[in-house]
Amino acid sequence: MPLAGNAKTTTEILGAPLLDSPRAVGVDASGDVYVASFNSDDVFRITQDGDVTVIIDSTGDGNGNGLDKPTSLAVDASGNVYVAGQISDNVFQITPGGIITEIIGYAGDGKGHVLDRPENVVVDASGHIYVVGFFSENVFHITPGGVITQIIDRSGNGIGDELILPWGLAVDALGNVYVAGSDTDNVFHVSPGGVITQIMDETGDGMGNGLILPWSLAVDASGTVYVAGFVSGNVFQITPSGITTEIMDSTGDGASNGLAGPWGMSLAATGNLYVAGSNSDNVFQITPGGVVTAIIAKDGDGAGNPLLFPVSVAIASSRDIYVVGRISHNIFHIELTANCGDPTIDGRTTARDALATLQRAIGSRMCDLCVCDVDNSGAVSASDALAVLLVAVGRDLLLSCPLCL
């Protein structure tokens, strides 16, 4: 299907036979990419130069703790990689130096709460790890020091709202954890103090747009949560005050690119949300202003390498997106066009772009000079933000950024 919008270049960076049903992708601070190959029981690192290395295989830590069916991975700020083995019922840490350690196994917390079929692992900014057990119906918190605690189980909030077959998992910068029950069609918030609250159920937004089989969650810096319903074919936004809005449905971009089976989601620093439609074989960008654009479709790179059943999306920068195709056995790099004065990458210059430029000026947001340095001065300042705002409100100003490298 034709794609409207801002896909600049799409490149397949790894495929079969090395990749066999890839299930997860992550990116570290240096831009190196990690991809978990489900059927071959290994994880690859792909450097910016294109070098490919196996960082863990079926032997796991080499001390008898094997890796069987890696299904999820996460990368922390220090470059440590965490990999969950779905069948081996464990999670490994791989340091940048290559040291492999099993940080949790089937025994879970060692107090009778087991870990059975981990489907998701996430890590927060402080290096705390969280892992969800699909069959054990629980979530564990693992501190940087290795202390393991079960923070929620099947009983959910303990007042009748159960957590059954949890899958989706996310954590925000303050340590708030969000987990979705795929069979109970609900989402819970677990505060750092252990208070558990159901924040969404099968009624969705309460306006006829229901939630069925939530498999993916994401949360931004402000605590806004995003929920994808695999069967209901939609994406919801839940604000910190509890307002729930359906921001995308099966119509996708409203043109010819529909959404079916949303699975993987990832948020960029720009506030753009990226959603993989596993059954529609595509990935969408949703801007903070609600503009929906398909950035890759079934034809993949358009050079004979298709994208089939995408299940995971990762973001290296506001312009570099990575997506894995589980059935096409490959991973794509999508480099998006970022126009001068458009850091939100939605094809327009708006007040949101002015705010993003100001945030870059004060150091609270990433933005390339070729996007935010609109007066071509060599630095981003408040004057750049003012210029973007003036253009957004209709002033006839010329924005001139340095060339993108």
C-alpha positions in Angstrom: 0.0 0.0 0.0 1.2 3.5 -0.7 2.6 5.4 2.3 2.0 9.0 3.0 4.3 10.9 5.2 7.9 11.0 6.1 9.7 7.7 5.6 13.1 8.7 4.3 15.1 5.5 3.9 14.2 1.9 4.8 17.0 -0.7 5.0 17.0 -4.4 6.0 20.0 -4.6 8.2 19.8 -8.3 9.1 17.7 -11.3 8.0 17.6 -15.1 7.6 19.3 -17.4 8.1 20.9 -15.7 11.1 17.5 -14.4 12.3 14.8 -17.1 12.9 11.6 -15.6 14.1 12.9 -12.4 15.9 10.8 -11.3 18.8 12.4 -8.3 20.3 14.6 -5.3 19.4 16.4 -2.7 21.6 18.9 0.0 21.1 21.7 1.3 23.5 22.9 4.9 24.0 25.6 4.5 21.3 23.1 3.4 18.7 24.0 -0.3 18.7 21.0 -2.5 18.0 20.1 -5.8 19.8 17.7 -8.3 18.4 16.4 -11.5 20.0 16.1 -14.5 17.6 13.3 -16.7 19.1 13.8 -20.0 17.4 17.6 -20.0 17.3 17.9 -19.0 21.0 20.4 -16.2 20.7 20.7 -12.4 20.7 22.6 -10.4 18.2 24.3 -7.0 18.5 24.5 -4.9 15.3 26.9 -2.0 15.5 26.5 1.3 13.7 29.2 0.0 11.3 27.1 -3.1 10.5 29.2 -5.6 12.5 27.1 -8.5 13.8 28.0 -10.4 17.0 26.2 -13.0 19.1 26.1 -11.8 22.7 24.3 -14.8 24.2 23.1 -18.1 22.8 21.3 -21.2 24.1 24.1 -22.0 26.6 23.0 -18.9 28.6 25.6 -18.1 31.3 27.6 -21.2 30.5 27.0 -22.5 34.1 24.0 -24.7 33.4 21.4 -21.9 33.1 20.4 -22.0 29.4 18.5 -19.6 27.3 15.4 -21.1 25.6 13.2 -19.0 23.3 14.3 -15.4 24.0 11.1 -13.4 23.8 11.9 -9.9 25.2 14.9 -7.7 25.8 15.7 -4.3 27.4 18.8 -2.1 27.5 19.7 0.2 30.4 21.6 3.5 30.4 24.9 1.8 31.0 24.5 -0.6 28.0 23.6 -3.7 30.0 21.2 -5.9 28.0 18.5 -7.9 29.7 17.0 -11.0 27.9 14.0 -13.0 29.0 13.8 -16.7 28.1 10.2 -17.8 27.6 10.7 -21.5 27.9 13.8 -21.4 30.2 11.9 -19.3 32.6 14.7 -16.8 33.4 16.2 -13.4 32.7 19.9 -12.8 31.9 22.0 -9.7 32.2 24.8 -9.2 29.6 27.2 -6.4 30.4 29.0 -4.3 27.8 32.1 -6.4 28.6 30.2 -9.6 27.8 29.7 -11.0 31.3 26.5 -13.0 31.4 24.5 -13.5 34.6 21.2 -15.1 35.3 19.4 -12.6 37.5 16.1 -14.5 38.0 15.0 -18.1 37.3 11.9 -20.2 37.7 12.3 -20.0 41.5 11.3 -16.3 41.2 11.8 -14.6 44.5 12.8 -17.8 46.3 9.8 -17.5 48.6 7.3 -19.6 46.7 6.4 -17.1 44.0 7.7 -18.6 40.8 8.4 -17.1 37.4 6.7 -19.1 34.7 7.0 -18.1 31.1 8.4 -14.5 31.2 7.0 -12.6 28.3 8.3 -9.1 29.0 11.3 -7.5 30.7 11.8 -3.7 31.1 14.3 -1.6 33.0 14.0 1.9 34.5 16.4 4.8 34.4 17.9 3.7 37.8 18.7 0.2 36.6 15.8 -1.5 38.3 14.4 -4.5 36.3 10.8 -5.7 36.0 9.7 -9.0 34.5 6.2 -10.3 33.9 5.4 -14.0 34.3 2.6 -15.0 31.8 1.7 -18.4 33.3 2.7 -17.5 36.9 0.5 -14.3 36.6 2.8 -12.0 38.4 5.4 -9.2 38.1 8.8 -9.2 39.8 11.0 -6.2 40.7 14.8 -6.8 40.7 16.9 -4.1 42.3 20.4 -3.3 40.9 21.7 -5.2 44.0 19.8 -8.3 43.0 16.9 -8.2 45.6 13.8 -9.8 44.0 10.3 -8.9 45.1 6.9 -9.9 43.7 4.9 -6.7 43.3 1.6 -8.0 41.9 0.0 -11.4 41.3 -3.2 -12.9 40.0 -5.3 -11.2 42.7 -4.7 -7.8 40.9 -5.8 -5.0 43.2 -7.1 -7.4 45.8 -10.7 -6.1 45.6 -12.0 -8.3 42.8 -10.1 -7.0 39.7 -7.8 -9.9 38.8 -4.7 -10.0 36.7 -4.9 -13.0 34.4 -2.2 -14.0 31.8 -0.3 -10.7 32.0 1.7 -9.6 29.0 2.2 -5.9 28.5 4.6 -4.2 30.8 6.0 -0.7 31.2 7.8 1.5 33.8 8.1 5.2 34.0 10.9 7.5 35.3 9.5 7.5 38.8 9.3 3.7 39.2 5.6 3.4 38.5 4.9 0.1 36.9 2.1 -0.7 34.5 1.0 -4.2 33.6 -1.8 -5.5 31.3 -3.9 -8.6 31.9 -4.4 -10.2 28.4 -7.2 -12.5 29.6 -8.9 -9.9 31.9 -8.6 -7.1 29.4 -7.3 -4.6 32.0 -4.3 -2.5 33.0 -3.0 -2.0 36.6 -0.7 0.7 38.0 1.7 -0.4 40.7 3.1 2.6 42.6 6.7 2.6 44.0 5.1 2.2 47.4 3.2 -0.9 46.3 -0.3 0.6 45.9 -2.1 -1.2 43.1 -4.9 0.5 41.1 -6.8 -0.7 38.1 -6.6 2.1 35.6 -8.4 0.5 32.6 -10.7 -2.4 31.9 -12.5 -4.0 29.0 -14.8 -1.0 28.5 -11.9 0.9 27.1 -12.8 4.6 26.9 -16.3 4.0 28.1 -17.7 5.3 24.9 -18.1 2.1 23.0 -14.5 1.6 22.1 -13.5 -1.5 24.1 -10.2 -3.1 25.0 -9.6 -6.7 24.0 -6.3 -8.6 24.6 -3.9 -5.8 25.6 -0.4 -7.0 24.6 1.6 -3.9 24.6 2.1 -0.8 26.9 4.2 2.3 26.8 4.5 5.2 29.2 6.0 8.7 28.6 7.9 11.0 30.9 4.7 12.7 32.2 3.1 9.4 33.2 0.7 9.2 30.2 0.1 5.5 29.4 -0.5 4.0 26.0 -2.3 0.6 25.7 -2.6 -1.5 22.5 -5.5 -3.9 22.2 -4.4 -6.8 19.9 -7.9 -8.2 19.2 -9.8 -4.9 19.5 -7.3 -3.4 17.0 -6.9 0.0 18.7 -4.6 2.1 20.9 -5.7 4.1 23.9 -4.1 7.0 25.8 -4.6 7.3 29.6 -3.6 10.6 31.1 -2.2 10.9 34.7 -5.6 12.2 35.7 -7.3 9.1 34.3 -8.8 10.4 31.1 -8.9 7.6 28.6 -9.0 8.3 24.8 -8.9 6.0 21.8 -6.2 7.6 19.7 -6.1 5.0 16.9 -8.4 2.2 15.6 -8.5 -0.4 12.9 -8.7 2.3 10.2 -5.0 3.1 10.8 -4.1 6.3 9.1 -7.6 6.7 7.7 -6.4 6.2 4.2 -5.4 2.8 2.8 -3.2 1.6 5.7 -5.3 -0.2 8.3 -4.2 -1.4 11.7 -4.7 -5.1 12.7 -3.2 -6.9 15.7 -1.2 -4.0 17.3 1.7 -5.7 19.3 4.9 -3.7 19.8 4.9 0.0 20.8 7.7 2.5 21.5 7.8 6.2 22.4 10.3 8.7 21.1 11.6 11.7 23.1 9.6 13.8 20.7 6.4 12.3 22.0 5.8 10.4 18.9 4.4 6.9 19.4 5.3 4.0 17.1 2.9 1.1 16.8 3.5 -2.2 15.0 0.5 -3.8 13.4 1.5 -7.5 13.4 -1.5 -8.7 11.3 -1.5 -5.6 9.0 2.2 -5.9 8.4 3.0 -2.2 9.1 4.2 0.4 11.6 2.5 3.7 12.3 3.7 6.9 13.8 1.2 8.9 16.0 2.3 12.4 16.8 1.3 14.2 20.1 -1.1 16.1 17.9 -2.8 12.9 16.7 -1.5 12.8 13.2 -1.2 9.1 12.1 1.2 8.1 9.4 2.3 4.6 8.2 6.1 4.6 8.0 6.6 1.0 6.7 4.3 -1.5 5.1 4.3 -5.1 3.9 6.7 -4.4 1.1 9.4 -3.6 3.6 12.3 -1.8 2.0 10.6 -2.0 -1.5 13.6 -4.0 -2.8 12.3 -7.5 -2.3 12.6 -7.7 1.5 9.1 -7.7 3.0 8.0 -7.0 6.5 5.8 -9.8 7.8 4.2 -9.9 11.3 6.1 -7.0 13.0 6.1 -7.5 16.8 8.7 -5.1 18.3 9.8 -1.5 17.7 12.8 0.4 19.1 13.9 4.0 18.7 17.6 5.1 18.6 16.8 8.8 18.0 13.9 10.9 16.9 14.7 9.8 13.3 16.0 6.3 13.6 13.4 3.5 14.1 14.0 -0.2 14.1 11.4 -2.9 13.6 11.5 -6.7 13.5 9.4 -9.0 11.3 8.7 -12.2 13.1 7.6 -14.1 10.0 9.8 -12.4 7.5 12.8 -13.1 9.8 14.4 -9.7 9.5 15.0 -6.3 11.0 14.6 -2.9 9.3 16.1 0.5 10.0 13.8 3.3 9.1 15.4 6.7 8.9 12.7 9.4 9.0 12.9 12.8 7.4 13.3 15.5 9.9 12.6 18.9 8.4 14.0 22.2 9.7 11.7 23.5 12.4 9.8 20.2 12.7 11.3 18.2 15.7 8.0 16.4 16.2 8.4 15.0 12.7 4.8 15.3 11.7 5.4 17.3 8.4 4.2 20.6 9.9 5.6 23.5 12.0 3.4 23.9 15.1 3.5 25.3 18.6 4.5 21.8 19.7 7.7 22.1 17.6 8.4 25.5 19.2 8.1 23.8 22.7 10.3 20.9 21.6 12.9 23.4 20.3 12.9 25.3 23.6 13.3 22.0 25.5 16.3 21.3 23.3 17.7 24.8 24.1 17.5 24.2 27.9 18.9 20.6 27.5 15.8 18.6 28.4 15.3 17.1 25.0 17.3 15.7 22.1 17.1 17.4 18.8 19.6 17.5 15.9 21.0 20.9 14.9 19.7 20.3 11.4 16.2 20.3 12.9 16.2 22.8 15.8 19.0 25.2 14.9 16.6 27.2 12.7 18.8 30.3 12.5 21.9 28.2 11.5 24.0 29.7 14.4 25.6 26.5 15.4 23.6 26.2 18.6 20.0 25.9 19.7 18.6 28.8 21.8 15.4 30.4 22.9 15.5 32.5 19.8 15.2 29.4 17.6 12.1 28.4 19.6 10.6 31.9 19.1 11.2 31.7 15.4 9.5 28.3 15.2 6.6 29.7 17.1 6.2 32.7 14.8 6.2 30.4 11.8 3.6 28.2 13.6 1.2 31.2 14.0 1.6 32.2 10.4 4.5 34.6 10.2 6.4 34.5 6.9 9.9 33.7 8.2 12.6 31.6 6.6 13.9 28.8 8.8 17.4 27.8 7.8 19.1 24.9 9.6 22.5 23.4 8.9 22.6 20.3 6.7 22.0 16.9 8.4 25.1 14.8 8.6 
